[in-house]
Every structure is written in C-alpha cells, then in structure tokens.
Amino acid sequence: MTAEGMSRLDELATTFADDLTALTRGVLGEGTPPFAALNMGHRVRVSPMTADEKEQRIPVSVNGEPVLSLTARYYCCWDGSSTFLATDQTDVHVYYAGISDPLIRFEYVRNSKEPPGAHIQVHAHRDEMAYLLRLADTGRPREGFRRRKLPRLSEMHLPVGGHRMRPALEDVLLFLKREFAIDTTATWRTVIGEHLRNWREIQLMSAVRDAPDAAVEVLRTLGYTVHPPTVVGPRVSPEKVKLYWP
C-alpha cells in the first residue's frame, strides 16, 4: 500500500472513530471514553483509547451502578477495490463487573466462512443473565440460556446475518437497553436511530455492489429507469461475493 493510500485510510478510520464516539456518548453520556484510530501497519485499529494509546473499556451502568462494560475494537482496511473503508475484524464484548470472561461476544472476521464471519458467542452462565434481568426490572424477562456439557456454549458460533447484514455496535447498545435497562441519555433513542439507519444504508450499498443485477431488477419494479454502464467492470466469481457468504 502506498503512503498516500495509508494516509487516506487513516483519515477514513479517524472519521469512523469520531462517529463511534458520537454514538456512544449520545447514548451513554459524555463521560464515555472516546474512540481513536491507531495505524497498525496494514490495518488501522479503532477503539476507545487513552491519550497514550491504551485501550479502554466503556462503562455501562444499570440504576446508577456500573455493573457492565464494553470493549469495542475494529480493524479497518480498504475494500477489495481499494475505494471504500472496510472492516477486517470486529470484536464487541460485553462484560459483567469483576468477571474476566465476557458475557457475550459479538464478532466479525472479514475473510471467514467457517465459522461464519459474523457470529455471536455466549459465555454467560444462566444465573448471571438471570441476575442482570432481575437487577433491571424494566428489562424484558426471558428464559435463561440452557447450558450443555459438550460443546460448551461459549464455543458455539451463532450466525447473525452474514457479512453484509451483521449486527453493529448500535444493535448491541439496543440489546443492553432492552434486556437490562442500562442507563442512557434522554436522547438515546434518536441517536441510535440515526446511526443505525446510516449503518444499514452503508451495508445496503455494499450489498448492491455485490449484486447489482438484483438491485437493478428491484429499482425497475419500483418504476426507476436504469441504464447499464457503457463499460462493464470485471465481476468477481459468486463464491467470492461476501453477500453470499455465511
């Protein structure tokens, strides 16, 4: 990658970091640690960081008590065309205070098919989840997870929408608000709504680039006139199109 390309990637990753800061502070409050971009060589890491580039957890409170925290880490790179910012890997983990293992892991690996690139892994014991549900009496009660001896629940990769329709940090925050009634700002719903709409439109555009013929068919059904390009660029083989990956 050229120095110019890396510099542009840094700029896009920094904009992404600022957007994540606006999201988390808009939902959890201004005291939430800011995201920053750190060049790692071929990738740029985006995560909450101190001024000396140490990663931080995001504190999350329930009824004023900081019983949860989040780690959020994104590794950014160029997409296949070296045109758009892409996420090479995402790790969003939910922790309970005082417990080293996460309760739930929301993860994404760009080049993975097996296990699914976008997946959730659940570490929490049923009793831990039940306690959180009792603590947040306004959360939605639900049946606890059933635990099997083999395989362990934390070893199972639960697929969640594939590479294009995977959950975002906004979805994790919505999950915590709905299930555990975490403390939020007065405008949290508006903030999440705006960011979630933007995220899903970005992913929709990525899906359209993966399957332009399907997009054209839908647009024509809606009454749009769509003209094919004068010069059709090269198409990747279907097995390489991430929209179709698990």
N, C-alpha and C positions, 0 to 999 in steps of 0.2 A: 504494500500500500504506500502511495506517495505521501510526502509530508503534508501536501495540500489536502489530500483526501482525509488524512488523520485529523488535521485541524478542523475540517468541516464536520467530521464525525464528533469531535469534541463539542463543537457548537450545538449540534442537534441533541447530543446527550445532556448537555447543560440545560437546554430548554426543556427537555423531558424531566430532568431533576426538579426544575422550578415548578413544573406542572404538578408533580407529585407532592411537593411541599405545599402548594396552594390547596391541593385536595385534602391532605391530612390535617393541615391547620384549619381549613374551613370546616372540617368535620369534628376534629378532636380538640381544637383550640390552638391559640397562638404559641403556647409553650411547647408544642410538638417539635422535635429536632428537625432541622432542615435536611433535605436531600442534596447531594452534591455529586458531581461527576469526577471520576478519577481514571486517568489513562493507564491501562494495564499492558500496553503494547499493541496487540492486535484487536483488543476489545476495550471498551470503556465501562467501568463499573459505576452504577448509580445506586446509591444507598444513603440512609441518614448517616452523616459523619460530623465529627468534631472538627475544629479548625486545624488540628494536627492529623487529620485524615484517618481517625479511628472510627470504626463503625459503631453506631448506637442503636439501641432498641427504642421502639416507640411505645411509651407508656399508655395504657388504656385502663380507665377506671370504671367501676360499677358502684353506683351510690356513693361516689366520692372516695372509694377505696381502690388503690392501684393494684388490682388483682390479676391483670393481664398485661401482656406486652407483645409487640410485633417486631419481627425482623423482616426487612424487605430489601432484597438485593436483586438488581437487574444487571446483566452483562449485555451491552449493546454492541452492534456491529452493523455493517452495511448489508442490505438485502442482496439477493442473487444478481441484480442488475447494477449494484453499486450506486443506486439512486436514492433509496429510502432507508431511513433508520429502521433496523430490525432488532428484535430481542433474541439473543443467542441462548440465554438461560435466565430463568426467573425462580427465585426462592422467597416465598412469603410464608413465614412460620408464626403460629400463634402459641404463646407460652403462658402458663399459669405461674404466678409468683412463687419463687422458691423451688420450682421443679426444673431440672436441667433439660429433660426431654420435652419437645414441643407437644402440644395437644393435637394440633392438626398442621399438616404441611401442604400448601398449595404450590405446586412446582410446574415448571415448563422447561423442556430441553428441545431446542430447535431441530436438531438432526436425529431425534429419537422416534422410532416407530414401535419398538418393543423394549421396555414398556411404553405405553402411549406417551407421546411428547407432553401433553397436558394431562396432569393427574393430581389426585389428592391422596395423601396418606394420613391415616388416623392413628395416633399413638395413645390417645387418652383412654384411661380406664373408665368404665361406665360410671363409677362412683364420682370421679372428678367432674364429668359432664353434668351429672345429676346435681352436684353441689352448686355448680355455676347457675343452673336453671333455677334452683331454689333461691339462690342469692338475688337473682334478678327476677323478682316476682311478676314483673310486667313482660318478661320474655315468654315466648310461646313454648309451653311444655311439650315434650315429645318423648317417645320411648327411647331408652338408652341403647347404646350400641351393644350388640351381642359379641362376646369375645370367644374365639375358638383357640384351642391349644396350638394347632398347626393348620394353616400357617398363622403366624401372629398378624393381628390386624394391621400393625404398622408396616408390615412387609407387603401389603396389598396395594397396588396402584389402581385407584379408582378413576376410570376415564371421565373426562369432563369437557366434551365439546370439540376435541381435536385442536389442531394448531391455529385455526382461524377464529373459532368461536369459544376460546378458553376463557375462564374467569379472569377478571382483573382485580387490582387492589380495591377498587370500588365495591366489587362483589363481596370481598372479604369483610370490608367495613359494614356493609349492609347485613351480612350474616351475623356479625357480632352485635349489631344494634338490635336485630330482630330476635335473636335467640337469648342474648344475655343482657339486653337493655343497657349497653355501655353508655357512659356519659358523653354527650355531644354538645356542639354549639346549637344555638337557636335556629341557625340556617343550614344545618347539616343536610337536610333532605334536598334543598335546592342545589347545594354544592355537589353532592353525589350525583344528582340527576344530570347536571351539566357535564360533569366529567365522564360519566358513564355513556351518555349519548355520543360524546366526542370519540371515546374509545371504540365503541361499537361501529361508528361510521368509518373509522380508520380500518378496522378489521374487515368491514364490508368491502371497502375499496381494495384491500389486499385479496379478498376472495374474488372480486370481479377481475383483477389481473390474472388470477389463477384460472378462471373460467369465463372469459369474455363472451363466448358464444351464448352461454346461458343468460348472461346479463343482457345481451342484445335481444334475445327472444322475449325476455320479460318486458324490456322497455318498449318494444314494438307492440306487445299485447296491451300496454298502457297508452298507446297512441303516439309514441315518440317516433320520429324518423331518424334512423341510424344508418350512416353511410360507412362502409368498410374503409380502412386506411388504404391509401394509394400503394404504399409499400408495407407489406405484412412482415413484421419482425419474426425472428425464429421462435418457435414454440418448444417448450421443454416436453419431454415424454410424460404421459399421465402418471407414471409411477413416481415421478419426481415432483409432482404438484402437491404442495402441502395441504391444500384444501381437502384432498382425498386421503391424507394420512390419518391413522388412528390417533 
